[in-house]
């Protein structure tokens, strides 16, 4: 795929107390969430000074992406856009248009499939391009990466490093626990029956082993479906 820019697209987050309520209003727009519930959630952000770390993390990631592109001989501009906070995706796409970008690869920071983590971003992209007009760049969203070998390898390396910090006599019996926030049942079912739980519980298939077909020829077991 040939592109002349990269766009990092993310959820967004407040970077000061005055941004907390507007951010939450963007997140919940059209969903009928009572104002008093927004007030409750706002306290979670205000407890940490009204600053989410996500934008700073993404800016650091962008610098790493730029360095990697240069190292690979592809000195492409890397843009940053958010769904729910500045820099808003629509503003970023307009800036890309004005800079003459024609086709960009879009890396969405959500690894998983589902409405909020995939389809909604596609809708965000379509709206931003429409707002930018006929000269809007083509935006090609890259695939989810929850099962990408390098993503899995990163987790495996981190788990191995953490296990190595345990006393040796505890390592064999140690349990590994992953945590994640819940999602509404309605959201879980929007992209197909049990799609979210299937991805969450997916594991790589075992290595294929030789098997004998009805004709007596040697073959391989068919690959398992990822759901």
Secondary structure as UniProt FT lines:
FT   STRAND          5..10
FT   HELIX           17..28
FT   TURN            29..32
FT   HELIX           35..46
FT   TURN            47..50
FT   HELIX           54..71
FT   TURN            72..73
FT   STRAND          77..82
FT   HELIX           89..98
FT   TURN            99..100
FT   STRAND          103..108
FT   HELIX           115..119
FT   HELIX           120..132
FT   TURN            134..135
FT   STRAND          138..141
FT   TURN            146..147
FT   HELIX           149..164
FT   HELIX           168..171
FT   TURN            172..173
FT   HELIX           185..189
FT   TURN            190..191
FT   TURN            193..194
FT   HELIX           195..200
FT   STRAND          210..212
FT   TURN            214..215
FT   STRAND          218..220
//
